């Protein structure tokens, strides 16, 4: 890949330490290998909140870095704390990186949950300027 090339592929994945986040990461890793494309992993808590369960620990991020390095994948792991919501951060990084693909995890939601709650996945799907691959995590029993 040539740095700065307008046609070079680059993948951005939204990661949280959950079944859907892990599923998105695993799929993004496969896509990166298939496309020989660098991978940018984005993790943020709710509005950049360090204590949010979605905010990965240093150990989680070290494990991701080690796994990607071992797989020979060019990568960057980002954990923004600017106070933006997850969708805004994923879209911001995708724009900055000129991403050619965004990978996100989605979770099962009840009809009421779909009605009452906003969705990071929905915002990314609707606002992204590149293709988005939505990956299902495991469905609750």
MDAnalysis code that builds the backbone (N, CA, C; Angstrom):
import MDAnalysis as mda
import numpy as np

u = mda.Universe.empty(423, n_residues=141, atom_resindex=np.repeat(np.arange(141), 3), trajectory=True)
u.add_TopologyAttr("name", ["N", "CA", "C"] * 141)
u.add_TopologyAttr("resid", np.arange(1, 142))
u.add_TopologyAttr("resname", ["UNK", "UNK", "UNK", "UNK", "UNK", "UNK", "UNK", "UNK", "UNK", "UNK", "UNK", "UNK", "UNK", "UNK", "UNK", "UNK", "UNK", "UNK", "UNK", "UNK", "UNK", "UNK", "UNK", "UNK", "UNK", "UNK", "UNK", "UNK", "UNK", "UNK", "UNK", "UNK", "UNK", "UNK", "UNK", "UNK", "UNK", "UNK", "UNK", "UNK", "UNK", "UNK", "UNK", "UNK", "UNK", "UNK", "UNK", "UNK", "UNK", "UNK", "UNK", "UNK", "UNK", "UNK", "UNK", "UNK", "UNK", "UNK", "UNK", "UNK", "UNK", "UNK", "UNK", "UNK", "UNK", "UNK", "UNK", "UNK", "UNK", "UNK", "UNK", "UNK", "UNK", "UNK", "UNK", "UNK", "UNK", "UNK", "UNK", "UNK", "UNK", "UNK", "UNK", "UNK", "UNK", "UNK", "UNK", "UNK", "UNK", "UNK", "UNK", "UNK", "UNK", "UNK", "UNK", "UNK", "UNK", "UNK", "UNK", "UNK", "UNK", "UNK", "UNK", "UNK", "UNK", "UNK", "UNK", "UNK", "UNK", "UNK", "UNK", "UNK", "UNK", "UNK", "UNK", "UNK", "UNK", "UNK", "UNK", "UNK", "UNK", "UNK", "UNK", "UNK", "UNK", "UNK", "UNK", "UNK", "UNK", "UNK", "UNK", "UNK", "UNK", "UNK", "UNK", "UNK", "UNK", "UNK", "UNK", "UNK", "UNK"])
u.atoms.positions = np.array([
    [0.843, -1.178, 0.000],
    [0.000, 0.000, 0.000],
    [0.885, 1.236, 0.000],
    [0.548, 2.201, -0.792],
    [1.279, 3.448, -0.839],
    [0.620, 4.447, 0.093],
    [1.416, 5.041, 0.987],
    [0.864, 6.031, 1.910],
    [0.298, 7.191, 1.120],
    [-0.888, 7.632, 1.503],
    [-1.518, 8.759, 0.851],
    [-2.230, 8.414, -0.439],
    [-2.196, 7.173, -0.851],
    [-2.870, 6.773, -2.080],
    [-4.383, 6.888, -1.904],
    [-5.040, 7.533, -2.848],
    [-6.484, 7.740, -2.749],
    [-7.253, 6.428, -2.905],
    [-6.644, 5.436, -3.562],
    [-7.346, 4.179, -3.796],
    [-6.995, 3.102, -2.774],
    [-6.082, 3.384, -1.864],
    [-5.690, 2.394, -0.860],
    [-6.858, 2.109, 0.076],
    [-7.022, 0.827, 0.372],
    [-8.099, 0.450, 1.290],
    [-7.657, 0.670, 2.730],
    [-8.617, 1.020, 3.568],
    [-8.383, 1.185, 4.998],
    [-9.695, 0.854, 5.687],
    [-9.619, 0.033, 6.725],
    [-10.811, -0.422, 7.439],
    [-10.831, 0.172, 8.837],
    [-12.007, 0.611, 9.256],
    [-12.215, 1.112, 10.618],
    [-13.230, 0.201, 11.284],
    [-12.936, -0.229, 12.518],
    [-13.872, -1.058, 13.270],
    [-14.177, -0.385, 14.604],
    [-15.472, -0.344, 14.913],
    [-15.911, 0.110, 16.229],
    [-15.867, -1.082, 17.171],
    [-15.093, -0.971, 18.246],
    [-14.910, -2.098, 19.162],
    [-15.367, -1.735, 20.573],
    [-16.139, -2.633, 21.167],
    [-16.417, -2.588, 22.596],
    [-16.229, -4.006, 23.128],
    [-15.852, -4.140, 24.401],
    [-15.638, -5.486, 24.953],
    [-16.965, -6.180, 25.262],
    [-17.589, -6.690, 24.218],
    [-18.892, -7.358, 24.311],
    [-18.947, -8.383, 23.181],
    [-19.935, -9.287, 23.203],
    [-20.020, -10.253, 22.097],
    [-20.095, -9.587, 20.720],
    [-20.886, -8.514, 20.588],
    [-20.981, -7.860, 19.282],
    [-19.700, -7.112, 18.921],
    [-19.020, -6.555, 19.907],
    [-17.749, -5.884, 19.641],
    [-16.672, -6.857, 19.212],
    [-16.640, -8.009, 19.863],
    [-15.675, -9.046, 19.514],
    [-15.973, -9.589, 18.117],
    [-17.253, -9.794, 17.806],
    [-17.633, -10.275, 16.472],
    [-17.207, -9.262, 15.404],
    [-17.398, -7.977, 15.667],
    [-16.999, -6.941, 14.709],
    [-15.487, -6.935, 14.528],
    [-14.755, -7.035, 15.630],
    [-13.291, -7.049, 15.563],
    [-12.789, -8.248, 14.758],
    [-13.339, -9.423, 15.035],
    [-12.902, -10.631, 14.324],
    [-13.178, -10.518, 12.824],
    [-14.341, -9.986, 12.460],
    [-14.675, -9.830, 11.043],
    [-13.786, -8.776, 10.396],
    [-13.531, -7.678, 11.108],
    [-12.665, -6.626, 10.567],
    [-11.257, -7.160, 10.352],
    [-10.795, -7.992, 11.258],
    [-9.478, -8.600, 11.126],
    [-9.424, -9.474, 9.863],
    [-10.472, -10.270, 9.646],
    [-10.538, -11.108, 8.434],
    [-10.566, -10.248, 7.166],
    [-11.378, -9.190, 7.195],
    [-11.460, -8.293, 6.030],
    [-10.104, -7.639, 5.765],
    [-9.405, -7.247, 6.816],
    [-8.096, -6.626, 6.673],
    [-7.115, -7.584, 6.003],
    [-7.143, -8.838, 6.433],
    [-6.261, -9.834, 5.821],
    [-6.643, -10.108, 4.367],
    [-7.947, -10.240, 4.093],
    [-8.410, -10.496, 2.729],
    [-8.049, -9.364, 1.775],
    [-8.135, -8.140, 2.252],
    [-7.925, -6.959, 1.411],
    [-6.510, -6.405, 1.491],
    [-5.696, -6.983, 2.380],
    [-4.353, -6.431, 2.657],
    [-4.468, -4.954, 3.013],
    [-5.420, -4.662, 3.879],
    [-5.723, -3.278, 4.242],
    [-5.398, -3.024, 5.713],
    [-4.851, -1.854, 6.019],
    [-4.632, -1.500, 7.419],
    [-5.967, -1.432, 8.164],
    [-5.903, -1.673, 9.460],
    [-7.092, -1.694, 10.302],
    [-6.942, -0.663, 11.414],
    [-7.980, 0.154, 11.599],
    [-8.009, 1.113, 12.694],
    [-9.121, 0.686, 13.646],
    [-8.757, 0.389, 14.884],
    [-9.702, -0.031, 15.916],
    [-10.056, 1.186, 16.750],
    [-11.361, 1.454, 16.881],
    [-11.838, 2.607, 17.646],
    [-12.658, 2.112, 18.828],
    [-12.274, 2.525, 20.029],
    [-13.019, 2.183, 21.235],
    [-13.218, 3.444, 22.052],
    [-14.454, 3.673, 22.447],
    [-14.740, 4.801, 23.329],
    [-15.893, 4.431, 24.242],
    [-15.896, 4.998, 25.419],
    [-17.029, 4.804, 26.319],
    [-18.158, 5.725, 25.915],
    [-19.262, 5.629, 26.607],
    [-20.408, 6.500, 26.340],
    [-19.979, 7.944, 26.542],
    [-19.965, 8.722, 25.472],
    [-19.510, 10.111, 25.478],
    [-18.111, 10.249, 26.068],
    [-17.217, 9.281, 25.758],
    [-15.832, 9.347, 26.210],
    [-15.641, 9.039, 27.684],
    [-16.645, 8.470, 28.331],
    [-16.602, 8.178, 29.769],
    [-15.677, 6.992, 30.043],
    [-14.593, 7.251, 30.774],
    [-13.616, 6.212, 31.093],
    [-14.209, 5.079, 31.927],
    [-15.247, 5.339, 32.700],
    [-15.797, 4.309, 33.589],
    [-16.915, 3.508, 32.932],
    [-17.278, 3.852, 31.701],
    [-18.320, 3.132, 30.985],
    [-17.843, 1.729, 30.640],
    [-18.755, 0.758, 30.720],
    [-18.402, -0.638, 30.419],
    [-17.912, -0.819, 28.983],
    [-18.293, 0.076, 28.087],
    [-17.857, -0.016, 26.694],
    [-16.414, 0.440, 26.509],
    [-15.853, 1.111, 27.509],
    [-14.485, 1.614, 27.433],
    [-13.538, 0.471, 27.775],
    [-12.800, -0.005, 26.790],
    [-11.921, -1.156, 26.972],
    [-10.779, -0.831, 27.936],
    [-10.339, -1.851, 28.657],
    [-9.210, -1.687, 29.571],
    [-7.906, -1.651, 28.780],
    [-6.860, -1.204, 29.426],
    [-5.539, -1.202, 28.800],
    [-5.140, -2.623, 28.404],
    [-5.516, -3.598, 29.226],
    [-5.205, -4.995, 28.926],
    [-5.927, -5.458, 27.658],
    [-7.211, -5.047, 27.507],
    [-7.970, -5.382, 26.295],
    [-7.267, -4.824, 25.054],
    [-6.874, -3.561, 25.143],
    [-6.253, -2.919, 23.985],
    [-4.875, -3.503, 23.695],
    [-4.127, -3.867, 24.738],
    [-2.834, -4.525, 24.531],
    [-3.022, -5.868, 23.834],
    [-4.071, -6.607, 24.232],
    [-4.348, -7.905, 23.608],
    [-4.697, -7.733, 22.133],
    [-5.481, -6.709, 21.819],
    [-5.829, -6.422, 20.420],
    [-4.569, -6.091, 19.628],
    [-3.725, -5.227, 20.195],
    [-2.480, -4.839, 19.535],
    [-1.602, -6.064, 19.278],
    [-1.462, -6.916, 20.277],
    [-0.651, -8.130, 20.139],
    [-1.220, -9.055, 19.076],
    [-2.544, -9.240, 19.090],
    [-3.194, -10.130, 18.118],
    [-3.000, -9.636, 16.689],
    [-3.175, -8.332, 16.481],
    [-3.027, -7.781, 15.137],
    [-1.571, -7.805, 14.677],
    [-0.656, -7.529, 15.589],
    [0.768, -7.582, 15.262],
    [1.160, -9.008, 14.879],
    [0.689, -9.976, 15.656],
    [0.993, -11.385, 15.371],
    [0.436, -11.826, 14.026],
    [-0.699, -11.259, 13.644],
    [-1.318, -11.606, 12.364],
    [-0.679, -10.855, 11.196],
    [0.249, -9.944, 11.494],
    [0.912, -9.178, 10.441],
    [0.045, -8.084, 9.851],
    [-0.925, -7.603, 10.629],
    [-1.842, -6.572, 10.140],
    [-1.347, -5.193, 10.577],
    [-1.159, -4.319, 9.586],
    [-0.846, -2.924, 9.897],
    [-2.057, -2.339, 10.602],
    [-1.854, -1.679, 11.747],
    [-3.010, -1.242, 12.516],
    [-2.710, -0.046, 13.408],
    [-3.788, 0.524, 13.885],
    [-3.756, 1.602, 14.866],
    [-4.930, 1.356, 15.796],
    [-4.702, 1.505, 17.093],
    [-5.768, 1.352, 18.080],
    [-5.986, 2.719, 18.715],
    [-7.208, 3.227, 18.588],
    [-7.525, 4.554, 19.117],
    [-8.606, 4.447, 20.185],
    [-8.432, 5.238, 21.239],
    [-9.419, 5.289, 22.315],
    [-9.689, 6.766, 22.634],
    [-10.486, 7.422, 21.782],
    [-10.748, 8.850, 21.958],
    [-11.512, 9.135, 23.252],
    [-11.221, 10.280, 23.835],
    [-11.886, 10.684, 25.081],
    [-12.395, 12.122, 25.004],
    [-12.764, 12.547, 23.802],
    [-13.185, 13.936, 23.600],
    [-14.629, 14.202, 24.030],
    [-15.337, 13.178, 24.469],
    [-16.714, 13.382, 24.922],
    [-17.766, 13.187, 23.850],
    [-17.370, 12.771, 22.660],
    [-18.342, 12.496, 21.600],
    [-18.945, 11.110, 21.817],
    [-20.110, 10.877, 21.227],
    [-20.673, 9.531, 21.345],
    [-19.939, 8.603, 20.379],
    [-20.162, 7.307, 20.556],
    [-19.420, 6.299, 19.799],
    [-19.596, 6.466, 18.288],
    [-20.815, 6.716, 17.836],
    [-21.050, 6.870, 16.395],
    [-20.254, 8.048, 15.844],
    [-20.265, 9.165, 16.550],
    [-19.512, 10.339, 16.098],
    [-18.019, 10.030, 15.996],
    [-17.489, 9.308, 16.980],
    [-16.059, 8.975, 16.966],
    [-15.723, 8.031, 15.824],
    [-16.545, 7.013, 15.616],
    [-16.298, 6.071, 14.524],
    [-16.330, 6.812, 13.186],
    [-17.332, 7.654, 13.004],
    [-17.456, 8.406, 11.748],
    [-16.323, 9.415, 11.583],
    [-15.901, 10.037, 12.660],
    [-14.790, 11.002, 12.602],
    [-13.508, 10.295, 12.173],
    [-13.207, 9.169, 12.820],
    [-11.996, 8.424, 12.482],
    [-12.080, 7.912, 11.046],
    [-13.231, 7.402, 10.646],
    [-13.396, 6.913, 9.275],
    [-13.120, 8.028, 8.265],
    [-13.609, 9.222, 8.534],
    [-13.366, 10.344, 7.627],
    [-11.885, 10.723, 7.611],
    [-11.272, 10.810, 8.785],
    [-9.854, 11.163, 8.863],
    [-8.972, 10.142, 8.155],
    [-9.336, 8.876, 8.258],
    [-8.534, 7.797, 7.688],
    [-8.898, 7.490, 6.233],
    [-9.911, 8.173, 5.709],
    [-10.412, 7.888, 4.364],
    [-10.763, 6.403, 4.242],
    [-11.518, 5.921, 5.232],
    [-11.876, 4.507, 5.295],
    [-12.663, 4.087, 4.062],
    [-12.387, 2.869, 3.632],
    [-13.140, 2.276, 2.528],
    [-14.175, 1.280, 3.051],
    [-14.114, 0.980, 4.347],
    [-15.075, 0.090, 4.988],
    [-15.092, 0.366, 6.480],
    [-16.302, 0.387, 7.056],
    [-16.480, 0.454, 8.506],
    [-17.141, -0.855, 8.924],
    [-16.638, -1.460, 9.990],
    [-17.236, -2.678, 10.529],
    [-17.751, -2.370, 11.930],
    [-19.015, -2.706, 12.161],
    [-19.625, -2.484, 13.473],
    [-20.352, -3.741, 13.922],
    [-20.490, -3.886, 15.206],
    [-21.273, -4.981, 15.762],
    [-22.679, -4.503, 16.059],
    [-23.621, -5.384, 15.871],
    [-25.009, -5.050, 16.221],
    [-25.507, -6.092, 17.204],
    [-26.468, -5.691, 18.000],
    [-27.021, -6.606, 18.994],
    [-28.514, -6.741, 18.798],
    [-29.017, -7.846, 19.276],
    [-30.448, -8.075, 19.222],
    [-31.141, -7.079, 20.128],
    [-32.218, -6.473, 19.626],
    [-33.011, -5.536, 20.433],
    [-34.473, -5.869, 20.261],
    [-35.199, -5.737, 21.338],
    [-36.639, -5.964, 21.274],
    [-37.282, -4.818, 20.495],
    [-38.532, -4.984, 20.111],
    [-39.253, -3.917, 19.407],
    [-39.312, -2.646, 20.258],
    [-39.554, -2.796, 21.553],
    [-39.600, -1.626, 22.443],
    [-38.226, -0.982, 22.517],
    [-37.177, -1.800, 22.608],
    [-35.819, -1.280, 22.649],
    [-35.476, -0.490, 21.401],
    [-35.948, -0.948, 20.256],
    [-35.708, -0.243, 18.998],
    [-36.419, 1.105, 18.989],
    [-37.586, 1.141, 19.602],
    [-38.378, 2.364, 19.621],
    [-37.816, 3.398, 20.592],
    [-37.400, 2.960, 21.777],
    [-37.019, 3.887, 22.841],
    [-35.560, 4.311, 22.843],
    [-34.677, 3.476, 22.335],
    [-33.261, 3.746, 22.467],
    [-32.644, 4.151, 21.141],
    [-31.704, 5.096, 21.203],
    [-30.931, 5.446, 20.026],
    [-29.969, 4.322, 19.720],
    [-29.403, 4.317, 18.566],
    [-28.538, 3.226, 18.171],
    [-27.276, 3.749, 17.506],
    [-26.132, 3.376, 18.081],
    [-24.854, 3.713, 17.460],
    [-24.800, 3.117, 16.055],
    [-25.211, 1.853, 15.953],
    [-25.178, 1.182, 14.652],
    [-26.033, 1.928, 13.636],
    [-27.220, 2.337, 14.029],
    [-28.110, 3.040, 13.105],
    [-27.468, 4.344, 12.638],
    [-26.884, 5.096, 13.556],
    [-26.256, 6.364, 13.178],
    [-25.100, 6.138, 12.208],
    [-24.281, 5.126, 12.478],
    [-23.158, 4.841, 11.582],
    [-23.676, 4.403, 10.218],
    [-24.666, 3.513, 10.204],
    [-25.222, 3.035, 8.935],
    [-25.783, 4.178, 8.094],
    [-26.467, 5.108, 8.741],
    [-27.121, 6.183, 8.001],
    [-26.182, 7.311, 7.600],
    [-25.119, 7.547, 8.373],
    [-24.278, 8.721, 8.144],
    [-22.932, 8.431, 7.508],
    [-22.541, 7.178, 7.422],
    [-21.229, 6.848, 6.859],
    [-21.169, 7.190, 5.372],
    [-19.986, 7.594, 4.931],
    [-19.784, 7.914, 3.517],
    [-19.093, 6.776, 2.768],
    [-18.905, 5.649, 3.462],
    [-18.337, 4.453, 2.834],
    [-19.202, 3.262, 3.226],
    [-19.000, 2.105, 2.609],
    [-19.788, 0.934, 2.991],
    [-19.591, 0.584, 4.478],
    [-20.662, 0.044, 5.070],
    [-20.638, -0.393, 6.471],
    [-21.041, -1.857, 6.512],
    [-20.238, -2.653, 7.183],
    [-20.530, -4.061, 7.386],
    [-20.992, -4.233, 8.833],
    [-22.249, -4.622, 9.020],
    [-22.828, -4.824, 10.349],
    [-22.786, -6.316, 10.669],
    [-22.139, -6.646, 11.786],
    [-21.915, -8.032, 12.178],
    [-22.705, -8.318, 13.433],
    [-23.449, -9.443, 13.415],
    [-24.233, -9.818, 14.587],
    [-23.352, -10.500, 15.628],
    [-23.570, -10.114, 16.881],
    [-22.965, -10.829, 17.985],
    [-23.889, -12.006, 18.329],
    [-23.600, -12.707, 19.382],
    [-24.449, -13.799, 19.773],
    [-25.769, -13.272, 20.311],
    [-26.837, -13.957, 19.979],
    [-28.172, -13.536, 20.413],
    [-28.448, -14.107, 21.808],
    [-29.051, -13.281, 22.683],
    [-29.358, -13.796, 24.024],
    [-30.356, -14.945, 23.974],
    [-30.230, -15.871, 24.909],
    [-31.129, -17.031, 24.935],
    [-32.520, -16.666, 25.377],
])
